[in-house]
Amino acid sequence: MHPPPPPAAGVAMDFGQNSLFGYMEDLQELTIIERPVRRSLKTPEEIERLTVDEDLSDIERAVYLLSAGQDIQGTSVIANLPFLMRQNPTETLRRVLPKVREALHVAGVEMQLTAAVAFLTILQEESVSVHTYAHSFLQVILLHLEQRDTGVSNAWLETLLAVIEVLPKETLRHEILNPLVSKAQLSQTVQSRLVSCKILGKLANKFDAHTIKREILPLVKSLCQDVEYEVRSCMCRQLENIAQGIGTELTKSVVLPELIELSRDEGSSVRLAAFETLVNLLDIFDTDDRSQTILPLVKSFCEKSFKADESILISLSFHLGKLCHGLYGILTPDQHLRFLEFYKKLCTLGLQQENGHNLENQIPPQVLEQEKKYTSVRKNCAYNFPAMIVFVDPKNFHMELYSTFFCLCHDPEVPVRYTIAICFYEVSKLLNSGIYLIQKELITLLQDESLEVLDALVEHLPEILELMSAGGESSVQENKLSSLPDLIPALTAAEQRAAASLKWRTHEKLLQKYACLPQIISSDQIYYRFLQRMFTIMMTNNVLPVQKAASRTLCVFLRYNRKQEQRHEVIQKLIEQLGQGKSYWNRLRFLDTCEFIIEIFSKSFFCKYFFLPAIELTHDPVANVRMKLCYLLPKVKSTLKIPADKHLLQQLEMCVRKLLCQEKDKDVLAIVKRTVLELDRMEMSMDAFQKKFYEKDLLDQEKEREELLLLEMEQLEKEKQQNDGRPLSDKIFDKKRRDTKTLTQSLPKSIPISVPGPSSSTPSTSKEIKKSKLIRSQSFNNQAFHAKYGNLEKSASKSSTAAYAPSVSGLAKTAVLSLTDDSFRARSASNVPPSYSPNPALPSTSRGTSSTADSKNSGNKDPQPRKAVSEECWAPQLFPDHTPGCPSAWPHFL
């Protein structure tokens, strides 16, 4: 059969029903011809044989399936054995376990592996006592150790080694050690002797030194002299465990001679095992043994390693750092230099001929395999680089190891660069004041094309940048890495590469680590190079964890921004583009941002700028936004203090009542009711300190003090620019600058108990300084929020507080938001008269300047009348000591 011919030119294809069915039949026939479908249906006899009576209990069903069922059913019963032991251990041991023993005699690989895992699970879950387990399961485990299949034998061996850990000494001696004497003889199979080696290594820690010397060491010596190199290598790797069990003296007299002999063995795997065991036992041997016995062996091993198999080089490069550390005190200068040159040679192994290979079209497989081994060697060298810095002394890093570090950071293979990126933080700590030497390498790794390298470096990026900003040739903190101009472009490029990839977790981690930048670079650099990028991610990225990470980092940037105008612009963007955004997704992110604001900033900051825009979202048309706001309301309420925030509390109460009365979505309404109960149980924080909230109030006080200090610092900088050359101003500026350094660090552990005012945040040296600082502090507390409303104070002071209602980015158009500014003002200046309400809200338009007349008009504009709450919608009392509700309406809402 052939497919239908294409339609002739100029002839329209017929898409009628008959034509379509014809095409479908043709396609079905083609499918059947090219790929026939095989249906494997069970015959009635097979179905009857696989059917089990449903009335049988679990124990009876297990016995039946193990007796008459198929292998797959028996495997299922054995896999379910731990459950049967938990449910009915007595019956399982009496009826099921004998059937399991019978089934294992003729079981295949899958059933054997399942049984080994099931027995181990029963031991770990402690379903029965140790004595019962040893009596019921130990003989089954020992019986199946010597399986032909290596995987099955290893599975049973792992189970036995776990059992040895919990068995008493007498059981170990009679059930395991005594039979082991015959199992370790040369007449037994190689598999039996290999199992004996691993069991002896495990038993060495279970008996005293006398028993080990009398009963175990003879078997160890015999296996170390075995005719098979596999057995000698396996026993050699167990000598470390045996040395720990017999002590230092017996190790020197018995184990060390065996290791010396094995290190000269004809088999390369045996020599490698002896070398690794010697390195791991370096701490046990004294100085004489290290210098006279071990050092010559190690030198000989290193010299012959390049002529041997590459696998020996891989092991040697991995243990080289530990080896150099163990031999550090006994090496002569010449020997020290030889080890260092050997390490440098390993760091560049395989790089010389790589360019030649790349020119060829096809690389032979053996060459590719060799290059992979060389890559593993260089990767191990990168892993040991911090140990080698200690070996040469950090003071000699530039002369001895910098070129090697440069090669590792620019290695063509990703695993090598990934490993050195992981070690970068350790290298930075070791170099200390010499960290400026590796600044260029930091930029190189930040610009690496592989995101794996970037992910490894970012893990400790804040600590690395902090060390670089504190150390270097000049420890001047004011420049903040001014000697590293490529840092900011590298950071921004790294973020863009992470954003363009599909690895969003790397992107999220990078954004989280960027929160350290206020400690590293200036506020202006963050504002112009990073802040807008955080906004863009919040607005456009499709991954929620990435958006939240950007939101939190933006809040940290805002927290430590030192220019009031920039802070106002950021706050305005958050409210207009997120809180009032057209997309409900942006409004959800605004609520996330509010949560971070509550966490990072003081309560007064949130109440002043974000409280009203947040609760205005109770009118949001999207149910998900209202639902998320309901979850946030308890945290919003926790930012209020009574009596200063009484009006804000009333607004919150009114919004919750409207939700109760007007909400139509059943899911949102259910959450509102739960939130009401939670809000009702919450205790309000007072302006004065309370014992219940003492620690939280102290922390909030410290946050507020630092926020005020940032504003005062900005004023002092402006005064310094205006009054250049005045020594008094310089002294004040330097004093404030030292104090504000603490703002970019974590909050102090001990916070003063007294509540410092803005003028008492830093001590002064004279009455004039105290007076000038007090005036500046009061002027800050009384100044308008935005430059556009700088002349609003005069008009606001003439009007009554009841007639003034601020508009929060245009939100005052609703009648709910008719508030006075007393709630905002009371936090910052308690000594200002009550009628003085100078703080206007953020404008809804973009930041800019306007005329004085416009400012006065906006200040004298009468608010819209507040809508009265209907009696039918009157909710119960949501908060203590406030307007009571109608008792008859309360059951309706609950």
Stockholm file with secondary structure:
# STOCKHOLM 1.0

chainA/1-894         MHPPPPPAAGVAMDFGQNSLFGYMEDLQELTIIERPVRRSLKTPEEIERLTVDEDLSDIERAVYLLSAGQDIQGTSVIANLPFLMRQNPTETLRRVLPKVREALHVAGVEMQLTAAVAFLTILQEESVSVHTYAHSFLQVILLHLEQRDTGVSNAWLETLLAVIEVLPKETLRHEILNPLVSKAQLSQTVQSRLVSCKILGKLANKFDAHTIKREILPLVKSLCQDVEYEVRSCMCRQLENIAQGIGTELTKSVVLPELIELSRDEGSSVRLAAFETLVNLLDIFDTDDRSQTILPLVKSFCEKSFKADESILISLSFHLGKLCHGLYGILTPDQHLRFLEFYKKLCTLGLQQENGHNLENQIPPQVLEQEKKYTSVRKNCAYNFPAMIVFVDPKNFHMELYSTFFCLCHDPEVPVRYTIAICFYEVSKLLNSGIYLIQKELITLLQDESLEVLDALVEHLPEILELMSAGGESSVQENKLSSLPDLIPALTAAEQRAAASLKWRTHEKLLQKYACLPQIISSDQIYYRFLQRMFTIMMTNNVLPVQKAASRTLCVFLRYNRKQEQRHEVIQKLIEQLGQGKSYWNRLRFLDTCEFIIEIFSKSFFCKYFFLPAIELTHDPVANVRMKLCYLLPKVKSTLKIPADKHLLQQLEMCVRKLLCQEKDKDVLAIVKRTVLELDRMEMSMDAFQKKFYEKDLLDQEKEREELLLLEMEQLEKEKQQNDGRPLSDKIFDKKRRDTKTLTQSLPKSIPISVPGPSSSTPSTSKEIKKSKLIRSQSFNNQAFHAKYGNLEKSASKSSTAAYAPSVSGLAKTAVLSLTDDSFRARSASNVPPSYSPNPALPSTSRGTSSTADSKNSGNKDPQPRKAVSEECWAPQLFPDHTPGCPSAWPHFL
#=GR chainA/1-894 SS CCCCCCCCTTCCCCCCHHHHHHHHHHHHHHHHHHSCCCCCCCCHHHHHHHCCCTTSCHHHHHHHHHHHSCHHHHHHHHHTHHHHHHHCHHHIIIIIHHHHHHHHHTCCHHHHHHHHHHHHHHHHHTCSCHHHHHHHHHHHHHHTSSCSSHHHHHHHHHHHHHHHTTSCHHHHIIIIIHHHHHHTSTTSCHHHHHHHHHHHHHHTTTSCHHHIIIIIHHHHHHHHTCSSHHHHHHHHHHHHHHHHHHCHHHIIIIIHHHHHHHHTCSSHHHHHHHHHHHHHTTTTSCHHHIIIIIHHHHHHHHHHHTTSCHHHHHHHHHHHHHHHHHTGGGCCHHHHHHHHHHHHHHHTTTCSSHHHHHHSSSCCHHHHHHHHHHHHHHHHHHHTHHHHHHHHCGGGHHHHTHHHHHHHHTCSSHHHHHHHHHTHHHHHHHHGGGGGGGHHHHHHHHTCSCHHHHHHHHTTHHHHHHHHHHCSSCCCSSSSSTTCTTHHHHHHHHHHHHHHSSCHHHHHHHHHHGGGGGGTSCHHHHIIIIIHHHHHHHHHCCCHHHHHHHHHHHHHHHHTCCCHHHHHHHHHHIIIIIITCSSHHHHHHHHHHHHHHHHHSCHHHHHHHTHHHHHGGGGCSSHHHHHHHHHHHHHHHHTCEETTTHHHHHHHHHHHHHHHHHCCCHHHHHHHHHHHHHHHHCCCEESSCCSTTHHHHHHHHHHHHHHHHHHHHHHHHHHHHHTTTCHHHHHHHHHHHHHHGGGGSCCCSSCCSSCCCGGGSSCCSSHHHHHHHHHHHHHHHHSCSSGGGTTHHHHHHHSCGGGCCCCSTTGGGSGGGCCCTHHHHHHHCTTSCTTCCCCCCCCSSCSCCCCHHHHHHHHHCCCCCCCCCCGGGCCCCCSTTSCCCCGGGHHHHC
#=GC SS_cons         CCCCCCCCTTCCCCCCHHHHHHHHHHHHHHHHHHSCCCCCCCCHHHHHHHCCCTTSCHHHHHHHHHHHSCHHHHHHHHHTHHHHHHHCHHHIIIIIHHHHHHHHHTCCHHHHHHHHHHHHHHHHHTCSCHHHHHHHHHHHHHHTSSCSSHHHHHHHHHHHHHHHTTSCHHHHIIIIIHHHHHHTSTTSCHHHHHHHHHHHHHHTTTSCHHHIIIIIHHHHHHHHTCSSHHHHHHHHHHHHHHHHHHCHHHIIIIIHHHHHHHHTCSSHHHHHHHHHHHHHTTTTSCHHHIIIIIHHHHHHHHHHHTTSCHHHHHHHHHHHHHHHHHTGGGCCHHHHHHHHHHHHHHHTTTCSSHHHHHHSSSCCHHHHHHHHHHHHHHHHHHHTHHHHHHHHCGGGHHHHTHHHHHHHHTCSSHHHHHHHHHTHHHHHHHHGGGGGGGHHHHHHHHTCSCHHHHHHHHTTHHHHHHHHHHCSSCCCSSSSSTTCTTHHHHHHHHHHHHHHSSCHHHHHHHHHHGGGGGGTSCHHHHIIIIIHHHHHHHHHCCCHHHHHHHHHHHHHHHHTCCCHHHHHHHHHHIIIIIITCSSHHHHHHHHHHHHHHHHHSCHHHHHHHTHHHHHGGGGCSSHHHHHHHHHHHHHHHHTCEETTTHHHHHHHHHHHHHHHHHCCCHHHHHHHHHHHHHHHHCCCEESSCCSTTHHHHHHHHHHHHHHHHHHHHHHHHHHHHHTTTCHHHHHHHHHHHHHHGGGGSCCCSSCCSSCCCGGGSSCCSSHHHHHHHHHHHHHHHHSCSSGGGTTHHHHHHHSCGGGCCCCSTTGGGSGGGCCCTHHHHHHHCTTSCTTCCCCCCCCSSCSCCCCHHHHHHHHHCCCCCCCCCCGGGCCCCCSTTSCCCCGGGHHHHC
//
